Each structure stands twice: as structure tokens, then as C-alpha cells.
Amino acid sequence: GWVEAHVGRGTVVSRLWLEAASNRPAQPVNWTQQFVAQPQWPQAALVQEVAELAAQPGVISFAGGVPTPELYPLEALRQAAREFLATDDSAGQAVAAEWLANCPAEGLLPLRQWLSDWMSTLGVHSSPDHIVVTTGATQSLDLIARTFIEPDDVVVVEARTALGAYQRFYGARARLIGIPMDDGGMRIDALADLLRRHRPKFIYTLPTFQNPTGLTLESARRAELVRLAEEYGIPIIEDDPYSVLSYDGPPPSPLKALDERGHVIYLGTFSKVLCPGLRLGWISAPRPVAERLARLKRSTDLFTGTLSQGIALHYLRQVDWSGYLETLRTAYRLRRDAMVGALRRHGRPGLRWYAPKGGFYLWVNLPEGCPARRLLAEAARTGVAFVPGEVFCVEGNGQYAMRLNFSFADPAAIDEGIRRLAQAISHVLARQQEWADQPAATRPLV
């Protein structure tokens, strides 16, 4: 009775059915069923809990991965913004107005030229047409994932890898395989065997002051990694947000500086050294890759905001960049040393950590009987936040490890936070049997 058919006139919806339908109550949208199916990253709930805890008033957070706002060059950025908006060309035309109206997907050419010149000081020779400016490293990773990964592709990463990369590659349905690490970084001997067996789509690595471990890939291993990539014809994605933050001497050269045949794609960002709110990163890649990434970016967001690019460009042209970076190194070296010293003073037996030579993080192994999730729940009650190690581990381990960030809190807060954390560890160990009798499910922290 829903339709009426008439020969020669077609079939129409029955008026009786329409009248009946108009009297039905409105039906709510079932949003869960409406969503396009995407793989649910297994650590999403835990990461959300940590973020909510870290945002609570009075909490000392070792969970983030951002520079301290105390070191943002705010006055210099204000001046750069004023000068950018007032800039005219030789004919008196408003350059800022032209830039704010439109921009190539690759980014402003003068900014790409500055990046090209600066990377040459690192031993990386990349012309402006090989560079794509992005809306931060997050977009760089997203563009890489969407360009290269098809479902079930194998992607090689370090066994403990950056949260943002893990999420995006997992969301693209890649099959992630983690390479073991030791004090010298990724174990290249294990990588060589895997390349022979799996022929992955690419190798993703943070070779310098790695997130989350702080480890740095040894120079000899760097050369061997590039050689293996050339031998098997497999690209390397080099994520390099931290190498300029070296506290104990100069860091090794980037992998891209060793790349003579175009196997390395280099990712950089200003978020760790200027401020995250500028949302500026970049990709340096072989010309065909850069062009493909630019086309994809154009379909995604047209181009990165030119206001941020213009402000950054004017700032970079005027500042003593090397001197500014040295100021950051001095400040963050003090914070790293403050955290290492606090761990030595307050640490409990069985607590082991790696003191990095640069970057933002300490990787800490917890005593037996003190799993990181249990500790996180206890630390929340004392007002401390950190990230459990399992969030970064693609092979499903890391339950007895945590990542501590030292860049955000000042030295006094670092000492107090480590003291609270040590007390929480003692409490968990004292209640070890009680914890063992309870299920290990995630519990709300806030």
C-alpha cells in the first residue's frame, strides 16, 4: 500500500502512506551508525584521559610535547606582524594584501627560499621547488599517509614511535611493524632482515632525540639506513623536530644530508622552537613527490595561512636565528638537568631512565609491580600527569614505562612534580597485591 501503479502514468507514492508517515514521531539520527567506518586507534581513550588530566588546574604536567610559553618571542612576533602588514613593494603596492588574498599550495616562495637556505647549513640541499609549507607537522604526516598508504600496506617505524605518526598511519589502515631499539637508536640489523621479507611502503623514523625515547641514531647506523633504502628502493620519512635542540654538542647530520639519490623525505616544524600556534611546518622532498603533496594539499585546505607565513618570514629575516636557538638550548638544558637531578633525588629503587642529549623527553622504566596505568591513576590524585609508555609502542608493550616531558614546566615545578610522582610510585608498590586483585581496565582519571 505504499505505492500506486497506473498503466501509462507510472508509479507514485500512495497518499495514504504519506498521511500515515506525516503522523510518525521524529526519529533521532543514530550518529554511531552514520559514521564512516574507521579503525579505532586502541589508545585513543587513554590519550584523552591524559589530556583531560593535564588540563586540570594545579596539575603539574609532564604529558605534553610543546615548548614553554615563557620562551615564546612574543614582542618580536608582534613587531614582525606589524611590519608584514605594512610592507609595500618598490612600486608602493601592498605586498601583504596580495599575499593575504592568495598563495600557492606549496607556500610563500620567500619563506620556502629561507627554509632552503637554512637547511643548507644543516647539510641538506633542497631548492624551494622541493619544499611544501604545511599547517604544522600534523598535516605533514597526514599528507604523507594519504599519499603513500593503501590499506594493509606495511610501514616500518621504531618500536616506540611518535604519537601523531602512530595515529595517522593506523588510521590509514597501514600494518605497522616496529623495529627494536637500543642505546644507539633503531637496530639496523633487525631492519635489514625485515626489508628483505616485507618490502614496506616506507620507513618512518625520528633519528635525532627521538620521541618518545630521546634516543639518537648513531652516525654509522644512519649511513647504513640510507644505504639499505637505496638498495631496496624504499623511501625514508625523516621526522626532525628536535635536532636544533641539542644540549651536549652538535647533533649528527640529518639523514637527508646523506641522501644522494632522493630516497629521503624530510619533515620540519617551527612548533617546537617558535610556538605551536603559528601552525607552520614543511616537507622537503624530491620534486615529483613535492608536486604530488602540493596537489593533495590544495584539495585539502588550498594553502597554509599566509598571515602565519608572513609573520614567520619577517621574524626569521630579522632575528639572529642561531643566537635565538642557543637561548632555547640553554633554557631547556637547565630543565632537562632539573628533571634528571630530581629523579636522582626522589627516585625509587628499580626506576631507570635515559637522559637524552637533546629534545623534550625522558623515557623512564618503572619498577616491577608498578604498571604505568596504575601509576597514572595514583599520580592524578597527587596532581601530576604523564603519558604511559604503551601509547607509543606499536608491538603492544610499554606497560612498565612512561614518557616525561621537561620542556613545559619550570625547574621548581619539575622538582615538585617528580617528588609527587615518586610518592605515587611508592603508594602503588605498597598496594601491589591490592592492585593485582583488580582488573587492569582503564579507569576515568578526572
Buried (B, 14 or more C-beta within 10 A) or exposed (E): EEEBEEEEEEEEEBEEEEEEEEEEEEEEEEEEEEEEEEEEBEBEEBBEBBBBBBEEEEBBBBBBBBBBEEBBBEEBBEBBBEBBBEBEEEEEEBBBEEBBEEBBBBBBBBBBBBBBEBBEEBEBEBEBBBBBBBBBBBBBBBBBBBBBBEEEBBBBBBBBBBBBBBBBBBBBBBBBBBBEBEEBBBBBEBBBEBBEEBEBBBBBBBBBBBBBBBBBBBEEBBBBBBBBBBEBEBBBBBBBBBBBBBBEEEBBBBBBBBBEEBBBBBBBBBBBBBBBEBBBBBBBBBEEBBBBBBEBBEEBEEBBBBBBBBBBBBBBEEBEBEEBBEEBBEBBBBBBBBBBBBBEEBBBEBBEBBBBBBBBBBBBBBBEBBBBBBBBBBBBEBBBBBBBBBBBBBEEEBBBBBBBBBBBBEBEBBBBBBBBBBBBBBBBBEBEEEBEEEEEEEEEBE
